[in-house]
Amino acid sequence: HERGATEFHGVGGPLNVADLRSPNLLTGVYVEAALEAGYVRNNDFSGASQEGISPYQLTQKNGERWSVARGYLHPVLDRPNLTVITNARTSRVLLEGKRATGVTYLQSGKSIDIGAEREVILAGGAINSPQLLMLSGIGPEDELKRHGIPLRHALPGVGQNLQDHLDALIVHKCVKPVSLGISFSNLLAQTKHLFSYLLHRTGPLTTNSAEGGGFVKSDPGQAIPDLQFHFTPAHLDEHGRNLSRAAFTMLGHGYALHVCDLRPKSRGHIGLKSADPTADALIEPNYLSHPDDMNTMVKGVKAARKVLAGKAFDPYRGVEIFPGRAVQSDEQIKAFIRRKAGTIYHPVGTCKMGRDEMAVVDDTLRVYGMQALRVVDASIMPTLIGGNTNAPTVMIAEKAAAMILQSRRATADTGSDRTAMAQV
């Protein structure tokens, strides 16, 4: 952590955490407006208390994204016991009875088997790990039968318990050319920004886009925050997922405030569309299936609007694009949420850890009823955490690595069975 070691933060680890180098002017305006709305300032969401408003801290180093790959994988690519295979898709886990012995993967039109000396570890995430288990014959019996996949091990919880943070955006035009957008009035400045980044790693090109953060309560009766804000100094829509929405985000000036329900009660599932391993998984998030989730989201939209209505935004506020001035009643807000809300990319829970009949892995992340098979990713979380899922997933992997090494040392001492890992 670049701020230094504290009770809550360490230094010297693989994942670098830093403050924004060049926050946009509107991010400071957002913080000021949130304080006007009655929220408190909190300069460290990962400290003694989560509640409050502040710019986010980032996994960056020298103004560049510092991903898990850069922190953990790239420094060890030359290890003789590591082979990274890219442009490949794992199609099934190889089994001998109840023991995982390797995987099959598809690459350049070929199907290739690779054996595991000790263990197979699935790290495909909350979508792909349950899909791969089911393609391998491990999962709910009815789902496998539906797609003609021979049952190797019945495990009803595989793919169930899907949870995700649903996100809605309040989006405004900005009447001054101070956002991250591009316009005729700031074309020359874009060249300056490029040189600032190339020479000094400063300026707008160091942005993570969602610069401003917040964890707040939908009502005072909540014990802990149940809403999260992401403020973006650009008029974002649908995360810029296609060309038209990317153009909307990049061209012109505006700002947006995301709000999501941190503790949804709705549960979805992951299934199969077919037995074809190249087919996408069936994703049924079941957003808003629990009525409490819609009520929380309505409160969240109102809270976000209150922030953006603050005096601090008066010099910059243009028209509200989404939901729009006509959307005022609770029923209108609900219709807007149903129409425009979407994922904030935090799916978890589909291979959950636990001890009940729907649990998929135990407290060492081994798949119940199987040997030499673990799942190490966000799918093992029994419930969705009240925040972003990246760092907790890194923690899961760190803990799993420690358990695997401990298990290997124990078996080395006794000369018993094989327990290291073959990553897939």
N, C-alpha and C positions, 0 to 999 in steps of 0.2 A: 504494500500500500504506500503510495508516494507521500502521503501525509505523515508517515512514520508509524512505528509500532505503538499500539494502545491496548487497553483491556480487550477491545473488540477486533483489533486488526493486527496482522503480522506483516513482516517484511521479508524479502529475499525469496519468496515463493515463485513458482512458474507463471502465475497469472497476475499480470500487472494491472493495478487499479489506480486511476488518475482522475483529477478534476478536469472539466472542460477547459481547454486552452483559450478558446476565443468564443465565448458564448454570444449569441445574437442579442442585440438590444432588446428585442421583444421578450426574450426569456426573463430578463430582469423585470420588465413590465408585468409579466405574468406573476412573478413572485410577489411583487408589490400589490397587485390586485387581489391575490389570494389572501394576503395579510389583511387587506381592507375588508375582505369577506368574513374575517373572524378566525381564519386558520393561523396556526403558529408556525414560526420558522424552525426548521430542523436541518442542520447542516450535515447530518449523518444518519440516513435511514437505517443503516446497519449497525447503529450504536445502541445506546441505552434504551431509546424509544424509537419506534418506527413512525409515529404520527407526526405529520407536519408537511411543510412545503420547502422545496429547495431545487436548484439544478441537480441533475443526476450526476453521480460519479460513474465512470466508464471503465471498461476493460480496454484501455488504450495504453500505448507506449510511444513516446516521441510524436504525439499527434496522429498516430495510426492505430487502427483497430488491432488489438492484441487478442487474437482468438485462442481457443483451446488448442487448435492445431499448432499455432506459432509457439505457444507456451510449453506444450507437452510433447508434441509429435516431432516437429521439425528439428529440435536439438538432438534427437536420438535416431534419426533416419539411417545413420551409418552403423547402428548396432548389428552384429552378425545374426542375432536371434530375432530380428524384425524384418518382415517382408510386407510392404504395402502394395496391395493390388487395387488398381483404379479402373474405372470404366467397366465395372463388373457388378453383377446383381446376384446375391445369394438366393438360391431357389429352394433349398431344403436342408434340414439337418440330417446327417447320416446316422442311422441308429442300428445297434446290435442289441435286440431286446429292448431293455429300458436304458441302455447306455448310449450316450452321444459319442460318436467316434470321428466326426468330422463334418464337413459341409460340402454341398455341391453349389458351384456358382456358374453363371452364364457370362461369357465374354467373347465378343467378336463372333457370335453365332455358334460357339462351342460350349458344351457342358463339361465342366471340369470338377473332379472330386479332389478334395484335399483332406488329409487325415489330421486328427488332433491327438498328440501324444498323451495329453493329460485332461484337458477340458475344452469344451466349446463355450464361448461367451457371446451372447447376443447383445448387441448395443445399437439396435436399429431405431430406437425411440418408441414412443407410445403408439405409433401407427404401424411401423414395419416389424417390430419384434413379435407382437401377437399374430400378425399376418404370417410370418415365417414359421412360427410354432404350428399354426393351423395347417399350412401347406405341408408340414412335416408329419401330420397326423396326430398332433398334440393339441387338444382343445375340446370345445363342446361337441358332444357326439352328434347332435342334430345338424350342426353347421357343417361338419365334415361329411356327413352322409349326404347332405343336400348337394354337395359338389363332387361326390364320388371319390373322396379321399379316404383311403383305408385308415381306420382308427388304430393308432399305436399306443395312445395313452389318453384316457378320458380326463379332461381337466376343465370343468365348466366355467371357471372364471377367466379363461383366456379371451381377451378382447372385450370383456365387460368392464363396467365401472369407469368409462371414459369421462373425464372432466376437463374443462377448458375455461379460460377467462373470455367472456363475451365483452366486446368493446364497441362503444358508440362514439362518434365524433361530432363536436360542435365546431363549425367551420365559419370563419369570417373573412371577408375582404379586408385588406389593409390599405388605408388611403395614403400612406407614405411608402416610398420604395426602400424599406428597411428590413424586409423579410429575406428569407433565403431564395426567393424567387428571382427569375431573370426578366428584365424589362429593358426597353430602349434607354431608359434613364440611368441604368447601371451597367450597361454593356462594357464600358471601359474599365469599370471597377472589377469585372470578372477576370480580366487579364491580370490586374494587380493581385487578386486573390490567388490565382494560379501560381504566380511567382512567390507570394508569401508562403504558400504551402511547400513548393519545391525547395525554396532556399532556407526556410525557417521552421517549417511544419507548424505554421500558425494560420489564422484566418478562417473563413467560413468552410473551407474544404476539410477542416478537422472535425466538423460537426458530426454528431450521431443522429441528427435530425430531431429526435424526441429529446430535446435538451432539458426541459423543465419537468420536475417530478412532484408527486404528492401522494400521501396516504392519509385519508380522512374518513370520518364516520358519516354514514348516511343519516343518522340521527343521534342525539346525545346519549341514548340508551344503549348504544353499542359499547361493548367492553373494549374492543380494539378496532382499528380501522377496517372497514369492509369495502372501501372504494379506493381505486388507484387512478391518479391523473398522469398523463403524458402530454406535455405541451410541445407542440411543433411549430416553429416560426415559418410555416408555409401552409398554404391551403390544401391540405392533403385530402384525398378521397380514395377509398378502397386500396390504400397502401401503394398506389401507383402500380397496380399489378398488370395493367396492360398499357398500350401506347397512349390511348386517349387520356387515361387517368394519370399516367406519368407526365404528359404534357400539361394537364390541369395543375398538377402539383408544382412543376418547375417554372411555368410561364405565368408571370403576373405575381402580385403580392397579396399575402394573406397570412392567416394563422389558424391553428386548430388545437382543440383541447380534447384528448381522448379521456373517456372514463370507462372503467370496467368494474364489474362485481367481483371482488376478490374471493368470496366464499360461496360459489354457486351450489345449489342443492340439486340441480338437474344432473342426470346421469345418462350418458349415451353408450355406444359400443362400437367396436371395430369388427367387421366381418369380412367375408370373401365375396368378390364378384364372380370368381371362377377359380378353378384349380390351376389356372395358368399363372406361373410365378411372375410373369412379366406384366400381368394386369394389376392395376392399382387396387389397393384395399378398399373395401366398402367402409366409408366413414359416416356414422350417424351420430352427430354430437348431441342431438335432442335438446338444444338450447331452449331455455325458457319453458321447459316442460313442467317445472315446479313453479307455482304461482308466486312464491316469494322472490324468485329471481327477477321477474318482471317488475315487481314493486321496487326492488332495490335499484334496478336500472333506471326507472323513472325518477327516483330520488337523485340518482347520479347525474342524469341529464340536467335536472334543475340546479344541482350544486355547481356543475360546470358552467352553466349559463350565468349563475350569480357571480362567479369569478370573472368571466369575460365582460360582465356589465360594470365592473369596477371603474372608478374614476381614473385609475392609472392608464386604462385603455382608451380614454376619451380622445386623445390626439391621433389615435391610430385606427379606431374602429370604423370599418365599413359595414356594408350590409351583411346580415347573417345568411350564409348560403345554405347551410344545413343546421338544424332542421328547417329553418326559415321562419319569418315572423308569424306566418299563419298558423304555425303549430304551437298551441298554447295549452289546451286542456290535457288532462291525463290520458284520455283516450287517443288524442292526436299524437301525443308523445309515444304512447305504446305502438301506434301504427308506424311511426317513424322508426322506432327501434326494430320492429319486425322487418321493416323494409331495408334498413341500412346497416344495422349492427353486424359485426363479423368477428372472426377470431383475432386474438392478439398473440397467437402462436405459442400457447402454453399447455398443450395436451399432456395429460398424465393418467396413470391409474389402471392401465389395461392389462398389466401383469402384476397385480398388486401384491405387496408383501403382507403377510398376516398369518393367522392361525384358524380362520374360519373356512367353511367349505368352498368359498369363492376365491380364496387366496391362491396365487399362482407360484409364488416363491416364498421361501422361509427367510429367517433373519440373517442368513448368510448368502441370500440371493440365489440359492439353488432351487431349480424347478422341482416342485413336489412330485414324488413318484418316479423321478428320473435320476440317472447318475451322470456325472461329468457334464452337466448342463446348467449354466447360470444365465440370468438376465441382469444387465447392468446399464440402466438408463432411467429416464423419467417415468417409464411405464410402471416401475415398482412402487411409486408413491401411493399409499393407500388413499390419501386425500390431497387435494390441490392446496399448495401453500398460498399464503396471503402476500404474494409478490411475484417477481420474475423468477423463472425456473432455471435459467442458465447456471448460476453459481451453485444452487442446491444439487443440480445434476453432476457438476464437477465434484462436489463433496461426496456424492454417492459413489462415483468412480474412484475417488481417492480411498474411501473406506473399503470398497470392494478389492482394490489392489492390495491393501494392507491385509485383508482377510485371506486372499489367495496366497500371498507370500507366507503368511503365518501357517496356512494349511500345508503348503509345500515343505516348509521347514519341519513341521511335525511329522510328515510322512517320510522325509529324508532321515529323520532321527530313528524312526521305527522300521524303515525299509519297506513300508506298506505301499498302498495303491498310489496311482498317478494323480497329481492335483495341481499342475500349473495351467497355463492358459494358451489357447489358440484363438486370437481375436478375429471376429468376423464383423 
